[in-house]
Amino acid sequence: MDTYSPELSQWLLGMADEHASDTGSKRRTDELAELQQEAALEELAERINAARSVV
């Protein structure tokens, strides 16, 4: 079961590009990086839970 979500990654990257030219972009970029990390951790947790249910 593949839980990778390329749509979410592309959406977050698009938001990062959109906000890169704005003032305060450093803070927004940090927030988007944090959202990407949270999404990756959630995907990892789902994969771990799926693996545990198989064992």
Predicted model as a PDB file, atoms N, CA, C, CB and O in Angstrom, pLDDT in the B-factor column:
MODEL        1                                                                  
ATOM      1  N   MET A   1       0.840  -1.177   0.000  1.00 46.00           N  
ATOM      2  CA  MET A   1       0.000   0.000   0.000  1.00 46.00           C  
ATOM      3  C   MET A   1       0.887   1.243   0.000  1.00 46.00           C  
ATOM      4  CB  MET A   1      -0.957  -0.003   1.217  1.00 46.00           C  
ATOM      5  O   MET A   1       1.678   1.450   0.921  1.00 46.00           O  
ATOM      6  N   ASP A   2       0.755   2.044  -1.009  1.00 55.00           N  
ATOM      7  CA  ASP A   2       1.573   3.245  -1.149  1.00 55.00           C  
ATOM      8  C   ASP A   2       0.771   4.450  -0.657  1.00 55.00           C  
ATOM      9  CB  ASP A   2       2.027   3.445  -2.630  1.00 55.00           C  
ATOM     10  O   ASP A   2      -0.280   4.771  -1.211  1.00 55.00           O  
ATOM     11  N   THR A   3       1.272   5.114   0.387  1.00 61.00           N  
ATOM     12  CA  THR A   3       0.546   6.249   0.952  1.00 61.00           C  
ATOM     13  C   THR A   3       1.185   7.574   0.594  1.00 61.00           C  
ATOM     14  CB  THR A   3       0.460   6.118   2.450  1.00 61.00           C  
ATOM     15  O   THR A   3       0.801   8.609   1.140  1.00 61.00           O  
ATOM     16  N   TYR A   4       2.147   7.566  -0.307  1.00 61.00           N  
ATOM     17  CA  TYR A   4       2.797   8.809  -0.722  1.00 61.00           C  
ATOM     18  C   TYR A   4       1.785   9.697  -1.441  1.00 61.00           C  
ATOM     19  CB  TYR A   4       4.019   8.518  -1.638  1.00 61.00           C  
ATOM     20  O   TYR A   4       1.022   9.227  -2.285  1.00 61.00           O  
ATOM     21  N   SER A   5       1.786  10.959  -1.107  1.00 65.00           N  
ATOM     22  CA  SER A   5       0.820  11.886  -1.673  1.00 65.00           C  
ATOM     23  C   SER A   5       1.524  12.970  -2.485  1.00 65.00           C  
ATOM     24  CB  SER A   5      -0.030  12.516  -0.564  1.00 65.00           C  
ATOM     25  O   SER A   5       1.838  14.029  -1.941  1.00 65.00           O  
ATOM     26  N   PRO A   6       1.779  12.735  -3.770  1.00 66.00           N  
ATOM     27  CA  PRO A   6       2.471  13.746  -4.567  1.00 66.00           C  
ATOM     28  C   PRO A   6       1.641  15.004  -4.744  1.00 66.00           C  
ATOM     29  CB  PRO A   6       2.833  13.182  -5.920  1.00 66.00           C  
ATOM     30  O   PRO A   6       2.197  16.089  -4.917  1.00 66.00           O  
ATOM     31  N   GLU A   7       0.309  14.879  -4.705  1.00 71.00           N  
ATOM     32  CA  GLU A   7      -0.538  16.058  -4.860  1.00 71.00           C  
ATOM     33  C   GLU A   7      -0.304  17.038  -3.716  1.00 71.00           C  
ATOM     34  CB  GLU A   7      -2.021  15.655  -4.922  1.00 71.00           C  
ATOM     35  O   GLU A   7      -0.216  18.245  -3.941  1.00 71.00           O  
ATOM     36  N   LEU A   8      -0.204  16.532  -2.506  1.00 69.00           N  
ATOM     37  CA  LEU A   8       0.032  17.393  -1.354  1.00 69.00           C  
ATOM     38  C   LEU A   8       1.397  18.059  -1.454  1.00 69.00           C  
ATOM     39  CB  LEU A   8      -0.076  16.593  -0.051  1.00 69.00           C  
ATOM     40  O   LEU A   8       1.532  19.252  -1.183  1.00 69.00           O  
ATOM     41  N   SER A   9       2.397  17.297  -1.838  1.00 69.00           N  
ATOM     42  CA  SER A   9       3.739  17.852  -1.974  1.00 69.00           C  
ATOM     43  C   SER A   9       3.774  18.948  -3.025  1.00 69.00           C  
ATOM     44  CB  SER A   9       4.735  16.755  -2.330  1.00 69.00           C  
ATOM     45  O   SER A   9       4.368  20.003  -2.805  1.00 69.00           O  
ATOM     46  N   GLN A  10       3.139  18.704  -4.169  1.00 73.00           N  
ATOM     47  CA  GLN A  10       3.121  19.710  -5.230  1.00 73.00           C  
ATOM     48  C   GLN A  10       2.377  20.963  -4.786  1.00 73.00           C  
ATOM     49  CB  GLN A  10       2.478  19.140  -6.494  1.00 73.00           C  
ATOM     50  O   GLN A  10       2.795  22.078  -5.099  1.00 73.00           O  
ATOM     51  N   TRP A  11       1.276  20.784  -4.055  1.00 70.00           N  
ATOM     52  CA  TRP A  11       0.504  21.922  -3.565  1.00 70.00           C  
ATOM     53  C   TRP A  11       1.347  22.757  -2.604  1.00 70.00           C  
ATOM     54  CB  TRP A  11      -0.788  21.445  -2.872  1.00 70.00           C  
ATOM     55  O   TRP A  11       1.368  23.984  -2.695  1.00 70.00           O  
ATOM     56  N   LEU A  12       2.035  22.093  -1.691  1.00 72.00           N  
ATOM     57  CA  LEU A  12       2.868  22.815  -0.733  1.00 72.00           C  
ATOM     58  C   LEU A  12       4.027  23.517  -1.424  1.00 72.00           C  
ATOM     59  CB  LEU A  12       3.397  21.862   0.331  1.00 72.00           C  
ATOM     60  O   LEU A  12       4.363  24.650  -1.078  1.00 72.00           O  
ATOM     61  N   LEU A  13       4.640  22.854  -2.397  1.00 75.00           N  
ATOM     62  CA  LEU A  13       5.734  23.480  -3.128  1.00 75.00           C  
ATOM     63  C   LEU A  13       5.243  24.669  -3.938  1.00 75.00           C  
ATOM     64  CB  LEU A  13       6.412  22.467  -4.042  1.00 75.00           C  
ATOM     65  O   LEU A  13       5.939  25.679  -4.043  1.00 75.00           O  
ATOM     66  N   GLY A  14       4.054  24.559  -4.511  1.00 72.00           N  
ATOM     67  CA  GLY A  14       3.463  25.673  -5.248  1.00 72.00           C  
ATOM     68  C   GLY A  14       3.198  26.861  -4.345  1.00 72.00           C  
ATOM     69  O   GLY A  14       3.416  28.009  -4.733  1.00 72.00           O  
ATOM     70  N   MET A  15       2.729  26.582  -3.141  1.00 68.00           N  
ATOM     71  CA  MET A  15       2.502  27.664  -2.182  1.00 68.00           C  
ATOM     72  C   MET A  15       3.826  28.325  -1.807  1.00 68.00           C  
ATOM     73  CB  MET A  15       1.790  27.132  -0.917  1.00 68.00           C  
ATOM     74  O   MET A  15       3.891  29.545  -1.654  1.00 68.00           O  
ATOM     75  N   ALA A  16       4.869  27.533  -1.660  1.00 65.00           N  
ATOM     76  CA  ALA A  16       6.172  28.083  -1.302  1.00 65.00           C  
ATOM     77  C   ALA A  16       6.681  28.997  -2.411  1.00 65.00           C  
ATOM     78  CB  ALA A  16       7.183  26.954  -1.031  1.00 65.00           C  
ATOM     79  O   ALA A  16       7.214  30.071  -2.130  1.00 65.00           O  
ATOM     80  N   ASP A  17       6.522  28.585  -3.665  1.00 63.00           N  
ATOM     81  CA  ASP A  17       6.953  29.420  -4.787  1.00 63.00           C  
ATOM     82  C   ASP A  17       6.140  30.704  -4.865  1.00 63.00           C  
ATOM     83  CB  ASP A  17       6.836  28.648  -6.100  1.00 63.00           C  
ATOM     84  O   ASP A  17       6.679  31.772  -5.154  1.00 63.00           O  
ATOM     85  N   GLU A  18       4.852  30.595  -4.608  1.00 63.00           N  
ATOM     86  CA  GLU A  18       3.960  31.752  -4.675  1.00 63.00           C  
ATOM     87  C   GLU A  18       4.324  32.792  -3.628  1.00 63.00           C  
ATOM     88  CB  GLU A  18       2.511  31.316  -4.493  1.00 63.00           C  
ATOM     89  O   GLU A  18       4.285  33.993  -3.895  1.00 63.00           O  
ATOM     90  N   HIS A  19       4.670  32.337  -2.462  1.00 57.00           N  
ATOM     91  CA  HIS A  19       4.963  33.257  -1.365  1.00 57.00           C  
ATOM     92  C   HIS A  19       6.423  33.698  -1.311  1.00 57.00           C  
ATOM     93  CB  HIS A  19       4.592  32.616  -0.063  1.00 57.00           C  
ATOM     94  O   HIS A  19       6.780  34.560  -0.508  1.00 57.00           O  
ATOM     95  N   ALA A  20       7.253  33.121  -2.145  1.00 58.00           N  
ATOM     96  CA  ALA A  20       8.678  33.449  -2.101  1.00 58.00           C  
ATOM     97  C   ALA A  20       8.943  34.906  -2.453  1.00 58.00           C  
ATOM     98  CB  ALA A  20       9.448  32.549  -3.046  1.00 58.00           C  
ATOM     99  O   ALA A  20       9.920  35.487  -1.980  1.00 58.00           O  
ATOM    100  N   SER A  21       8.090  35.501  -3.272  1.00 60.00           N  
ATOM    101  CA  SER A  21       8.317  36.882  -3.680  1.00 60.00           C  
ATOM    102  C   SER A  21       7.667  37.882  -2.722  1.00 60.00           C  
ATOM    103  CB  SER A  21       7.789  37.098  -5.085  1.00 60.00           C  
ATOM    104  O   SER A  21       7.900  39.085  -2.840  1.00 60.00           O  
ATOM    105  N   ASP A  22       6.876  37.415  -1.799  1.00 59.00           N  
ATOM    106  CA  ASP A  22       6.208  38.301  -0.838  1.00 59.00           C  
ATOM    107  C   ASP A  22       7.179  38.756   0.245  1.00 59.00           C  
ATOM    108  CB  ASP A  22       5.001  37.593  -0.199  1.00 59.00           C  
ATOM    109  O   ASP A  22       8.203  38.119   0.490  1.00 59.00           O  
ATOM    110  N   THR A  23       6.835  39.877   0.893  1.00 55.00           N  
ATOM    111  CA  THR A  23       7.604  40.290   2.067  1.00 55.00           C  
ATOM    112  C   THR A  23       7.304  39.322   3.194  1.00 55.00           C  
ATOM    113  CB  THR A  23       7.269  41.759   2.486  1.00 55.00           C  
ATOM    114  O   THR A  23       6.190  38.815   3.318  1.00 55.00           O  
ATOM    115  N   GLY A  24       8.293  39.078   3.995  1.00 66.00           N  
ATOM    116  CA  GLY A  24       8.135  38.102   5.073  1.00 66.00           C  
ATOM    117  C   GLY A  24       8.152  36.682   4.561  1.00 66.00           C  
ATOM    118  O   GLY A  24       7.651  35.769   5.218  1.00 66.00           O  
ATOM    119  N   SER A  25       8.730  36.494   3.383  1.00 66.00           N  
ATOM    120  CA  SER A  25       8.708  35.164   2.778  1.00 66.00           C  
ATOM    121  C   SER A  25       9.508  34.152   3.587  1.00 66.00           C  
ATOM    122  CB  SER A  25       9.246  35.227   1.364  1.00 66.00           C  
ATOM    123  O   SER A  25       9.220  32.957   3.535  1.00 66.00           O  
ATOM    124  N   LYS A  26      10.498  34.608   4.324  1.00 73.00           N  
ATOM    125  CA  LYS A  26      11.298  33.687   5.141  1.00 73.00           C  
ATOM    126  C   LYS A  26      10.412  32.972   6.151  1.00 73.00           C  
ATOM    127  CB  LYS A  26      12.433  34.442   5.867  1.00 73.00           C  
ATOM    128  O   LYS A  26      10.510  31.758   6.328  1.00 73.00           O  
ATOM    129  N   ARG A  27       9.546  33.739   6.813  1.00 75.00           N  
ATOM    130  CA  ARG A  27       8.666  33.127   7.811  1.00 75.00           C  
ATOM    131  C   ARG A  27       7.671  32.188   7.153  1.00 75.00           C  
ATOM    132  CB  ARG A  27       7.924  34.202   8.607  1.00 75.00           C  
ATOM    133  O   ARG A  27       7.407  31.099   7.662  1.00 75.00           O  
ATOM    134  N   ARG A  28       7.125  32.603   6.034  1.00 77.00           N  
ATOM    135  CA  ARG A  28       6.163  31.754   5.325  1.00 77.00           C  
ATOM    136  C   ARG A  28       6.837  30.474   4.826  1.00 77.00           C  
ATOM    137  CB  ARG A  28       5.533  32.521   4.140  1.00 77.00           C  
ATOM    138  O   ARG A  28       6.259  29.389   4.900  1.00 77.00           O  
ATOM    139  N   THR A  29       8.043  30.610   4.326  1.00 79.00           N  
ATOM    140  CA  THR A  29       8.776  29.442   3.846  1.00 79.00           C  
ATOM    141  C   THR A  29       9.027  28.471   4.993  1.00 79.00           C  
ATOM    142  CB  THR A  29      10.107  29.862   3.197  1.00 79.00           C  
ATOM    143  O   THR A  29       8.912  27.257   4.824  1.00 79.00           O  
ATOM    144  N   ASP A  30       9.374  29.014   6.164  1.00 83.00           N  
ATOM    145  CA  ASP A  30       9.575  28.163   7.336  1.00 83.00           C  
ATOM    146  C   ASP A  30       8.284  27.456   7.722  1.00 83.00           C  
ATOM    147  CB  ASP A  30      10.095  28.990   8.516  1.00 83.00           C  
ATOM    148  O   ASP A  30       8.300  26.278   8.078  1.00 83.00           O  
ATOM    149  N   GLU A  31       7.162  28.174   7.651  1.00 87.00           N  
ATOM    150  CA  GLU A  31       5.869  27.565   7.986  1.00 87.00           C  
ATOM    151  C   GLU A  31       5.523  26.460   6.997  1.00 87.00           C  
ATOM    152  CB  GLU A  31       4.756  28.629   8.001  1.00 87.00           C  
ATOM    153  O   GLU A  31       5.024  25.406   7.392  1.00 87.00           O  
ATOM    154  N   LEU A  32       5.784  26.696   5.715  1.00 87.00           N  
ATOM    155  CA  LEU A  32       5.505  25.674   4.708  1.00 87.00           C  
ATOM    156  C   LEU A  32       6.409  24.464   4.877  1.00 87.00           C  
ATOM    157  CB  LEU A  32       5.668  26.250   3.309  1.00 87.00           C  
ATOM    158  O   LEU A  32       5.979  23.327   4.688  1.00 87.00           O  
ATOM    159  N   ALA A  33       7.652  24.712   5.231  1.00 89.00           N  
ATOM    160  CA  ALA A  33       8.571  23.596   5.486  1.00 89.00           C  
ATOM    161  C   ALA A  33       8.071  22.774   6.660  1.00 89.00           C  
ATOM    162  CB  ALA A  33      10.004  24.110   5.761  1.00 89.00           C  
ATOM    163  O   ALA A  33       8.157  21.546   6.648  1.00 89.00           O  
ATOM    164  N   GLU A  34       7.547  23.452   7.676  1.00 91.00           N  
ATOM    165  CA  GLU A  34       6.998  22.747   8.828  1.00 91.00           C  
ATOM    166  C   GLU A  34       5.774  21.928   8.419  1.00 91.00           C  
ATOM    167  CB  GLU A  34       6.631  23.742   9.943  1.00 91.00           C  
ATOM    168  O   GLU A  34       5.605  20.800   8.883  1.00 91.00           O  
ATOM    169  N   LEU A  35       4.919  22.480   7.558  1.00 91.00           N  
ATOM    170  CA  LEU A  35       3.755  21.736   7.077  1.00 91.00           C  
ATOM    171  C   LEU A  35       4.186  20.515   6.270  1.00 91.00           C  
ATOM    172  CB  LEU A  35       2.853  22.641   6.225  1.00 91.00           C  
ATOM    173  O   LEU A  35       3.594  19.444   6.399  1.00 91.00           O  
ATOM    174  N   GLN A  36       5.216  20.673   5.439  1.00 92.00           N  
ATOM    175  CA  GLN A  36       5.711  19.543   4.668  1.00 92.00           C  
ATOM    176  C   GLN A  36       6.256  18.460   5.588  1.00 92.00           C  
ATOM    177  CB  GLN A  36       6.790  19.998   3.685  1.00 92.00           C  
ATOM    178  O   GLN A  36       6.044  17.269   5.356  1.00 92.00           O  
ATOM    179  N   GLN A  37       6.962  18.882   6.638  1.00 93.00           N  
ATOM    180  CA  GLN A  37       7.516  17.911   7.569  1.00 93.00           C  
ATOM    181  C   GLN A  37       6.391  17.187   8.304  1.00 93.00           C  
ATOM    182  CB  GLN A  37       8.461  18.600   8.570  1.00 93.00           C  
ATOM    183  O   GLN A  37       6.456  15.972   8.493  1.00 93.00           O  
ATOM    184  N   GLU A  38       5.365  17.920   8.718  1.00 93.00           N  
ATOM    185  CA  GLU A  38       4.232  17.292   9.391  1.00 93.00           C  
ATOM    186  C   GLU A  38       3.548  16.287   8.476  1.00 93.00           C  
ATOM    187  CB  GLU A  38       3.229  18.351   9.856  1.00 93.00           C  
ATOM    188  O   GLU A  38       3.194  15.191   8.913  1.00 93.00           O  
ATOM    189  N   ALA A  39       3.360  16.647   7.216  1.00 92.00           N  
ATOM    190  CA  ALA A  39       2.729  15.742   6.259  1.00 92.00           C  
ATOM    191  C   ALA A  39       3.574  14.485   6.075  1.00 92.00           C  
ATOM    192  CB  ALA A  39       2.518  16.446   4.907  1.00 92.00           C  
ATOM    193  O   ALA A  39       3.040  13.378   6.015  1.00 92.00           O  
ATOM    194  N   ALA A  40       4.880  14.655   5.986  1.00 93.00           N  
ATOM    195  CA  ALA A  40       5.773  13.505   5.831  1.00 93.00           C  
ATOM    196  C   ALA A  40       5.724  12.615   7.063  1.00 93.00           C  
ATOM    197  CB  ALA A  40       7.213  13.970   5.574  1.00 93.00           C  
ATOM    198  O   ALA A  40       5.736  11.390   6.944  1.00 93.00           O  
ATOM    199  N   LEU A  41       5.667  13.220   8.243  1.00 94.00           N  
ATOM    200  CA  LEU A  41       5.592  12.423   9.473  1.00 94.00           C  
ATOM    201  C   LEU A  41       4.275  11.668   9.566  1.00 94.00           C  
ATOM    202  CB  LEU A  41       5.763  13.320  10.700  1.00 94.00           C  
ATOM    203  O   LEU A  41       4.246  10.525  10.022  1.00 94.00           O  
ATOM    204  N   GLU A  42       3.179  12.300   9.135  1.00 93.00           N  
ATOM    205  CA  GLU A  42       1.886  11.622   9.140  1.00 93.00           C  
ATOM    206  C   GLU A  42       1.900  10.436   8.184  1.00 93.00           C  
ATOM    207  CB  GLU A  42       0.763  12.599   8.759  1.00 93.00           C  
ATOM    208  O   GLU A  42       1.382   9.367   8.509  1.00 93.00           O  
ATOM    209  N   GLU A  43       2.495  10.623   7.002  1.00 93.00           N  
ATOM    210  CA  GLU A  43       2.600   9.523   6.045  1.00 93.00           C  
ATOM    211  C   GLU A  43       3.446   8.392   6.616  1.00 93.00           C  
ATOM    212  CB  GLU A  43       3.199  10.017   4.718  1.00 93.00           C  
ATOM    213  O   GLU A  43       3.113   7.219   6.451  1.00 93.00           O  
ATOM    214  N   LEU A  44       4.531   8.741   7.283  1.00 94.00           N  
ATOM    215  CA  LEU A  44       5.389   7.732   7.896  1.00 94.00           C  
ATOM    216  C   LEU A  44       4.632   6.978   8.984  1.00 94.00           C  
ATOM    217  CB  LEU A  44       6.656   8.381   8.477  1.00 94.00           C  
ATOM    218  O   LEU A  44       4.738   5.755   9.079  1.00 94.00           O  
ATOM    219  N   ALA A  45       3.875   7.696   9.800  1.00 94.00           N  
ATOM    220  CA  ALA A  45       3.095   7.057  10.856  1.00 94.00           C  
ATOM    221  C   ALA A  45       2.066   6.092  10.267  1.00 94.00           C  
ATOM    222  CB  ALA A  45       2.396   8.116  11.719  1.00 94.00           C  
ATOM    223  O   ALA A  45       1.856   5.004  10.805  1.00 94.00           O  
ATOM    224  N   GLU A  46       1.426   6.487   9.166  1.00 93.00           N  
ATOM    225  CA  GLU A  46       0.464   5.605   8.520  1.00 93.00           C  
ATOM    226  C   GLU A  46       1.143   4.342   7.999  1.00 93.00           C  
ATOM    227  CB  GLU A  46      -0.242   6.335   7.378  1.00 93.00           C  
ATOM    228  O   GLU A  46       0.608   3.241   8.124  1.00 93.00           O  
ATOM    229  N   ARG A  47       2.314   4.512   7.421  1.00 93.00           N  
ATOM    230  CA  ARG A  47       3.040   3.353   6.896  1.00 93.00           C  
ATOM    231  C   ARG A  47       3.476   2.421   8.023  1.00 93.00           C  
ATOM    232  CB  ARG A  47       4.262   3.809   6.088  1.00 93.00           C  
ATOM    233  O   ARG A  47       3.435   1.201   7.867  1.00 93.00           O  
ATOM    234  N   ILE A  48       3.890   2.984   9.148  1.00 94.00           N  
ATOM    235  CA  ILE A  48       4.288   2.168  10.297  1.00 94.00           C  
ATOM    236  C   ILE A  48       3.102   1.409  10.846  1.00 94.00           C  
ATOM    237  CB  ILE A  48       4.908   3.035  11.391  1.00 94.00           C  
ATOM    238  O   ILE A  48       3.204   0.219  11.143  1.00 94.00           O  
ATOM    239  N   ASN A  49       1.963   2.097  10.985  1.00 93.00           N  
ATOM    240  CA  ASN A  49       0.763   1.438  11.479  1.00 93.00           C  
ATOM    241  C   ASN A  49       0.325   0.324  10.533  1.00 93.00           C  
ATOM    242  CB  ASN A  49      -0.365   2.455  11.661  1.00 93.00           C  
ATOM    243  O   ASN A  49      -0.096  -0.742  10.982  1.00 93.00           O  
ATOM    244  N   ALA A  50       0.421   0.563   9.237  1.00 92.00           N  
ATOM    245  CA  ALA A  50       0.052  -0.465   8.265  1.00 92.00           C  
ATOM    246  C   ALA A  50       0.996  -1.662   8.387  1.00 92.00           C  
ATOM    247  CB  ALA A  50       0.083   0.106   6.823  1.00 92.00           C  
ATOM    248  O   ALA A  50       0.558  -2.810   8.308  1.00 92.00           O  
ATOM    249  N   ALA A  51       2.276  -1.400   8.576  1.00 92.00           N  
ATOM    250  CA  ALA A  51       3.243  -2.488   8.713  1.00 92.00           C  
ATOM    251  C   ALA A  51       2.987  -3.289   9.989  1.00 92.00           C  
ATOM    252  CB  ALA A  51       4.675  -1.933   8.715  1.00 92.00           C  
ATOM    253  O   ALA A  51       3.116  -4.514  10.002  1.00 92.00           O  
ATOM    254  N   ARG A  52       2.629  -2.593  11.042  1.00 91.00           N  
ATOM    255  CA  ARG A  52       2.353  -3.283  12.313  1.00 91.00           C  
ATOM    256  C   ARG A  52       1.124  -4.178  12.193  1.00 91.00           C  
ATOM    257  CB  ARG A  52       2.149  -2.261  13.449  1.00 91.00           C  
ATOM    258  O   ARG A  52       1.075  -5.254  12.790  1.00 91.00           O  
ATOM    259  N   SER A  53       0.140  -3.738  11.427  1.00 90.00           N  
ATOM    260  CA  SER A  53      -1.079  -4.543  11.301  1.00 90.00           C  
ATOM    261  C   SER A  53      -0.832  -5.799  10.469  1.00 90.00           C  
ATOM    262  CB  SER A  53      -2.203  -3.712  10.671  1.00 90.00           C  
ATOM    263  O   SER A  53      -1.569  -6.777  10.590  1.00 90.00           O  
ATOM    264  N   VAL A  54       0.191  -5.779   9.632  1.00 82.00           N  
ATOM    265  CA  VAL A  54       0.528  -6.963   8.832  1.00 82.00           C  
ATOM    266  C   VAL A  54       1.212  -8.002   9.687  1.00 82.00           C  
ATOM    267  CB  VAL A  54       1.424  -6.587   7.647  1.00 82.00           C  
ATOM    268  O   VAL A  54       1.007  -9.200   9.497  1.00 82.00           O  
ATOM    269  N   VAL A  55       2.024  -7.555  10.627  1.00 68.00           N  
ATOM    270  CA  VAL A  55       2.784  -8.470  11.480  1.00 68.00           C  
ATOM    271  C   VAL A  55       1.866  -9.053  12.469  1.00 68.00           C  
ATOM    272  CB  VAL A  55       3.950  -7.780  12.177  1.00 68.00           C  
ATOM    273  O   VAL A  55       2.284  -9.859  13.300  1.00 68.00           O  
TER     274      VAL A  55                                                      
ENDMDL                                                                          
END                                                                             
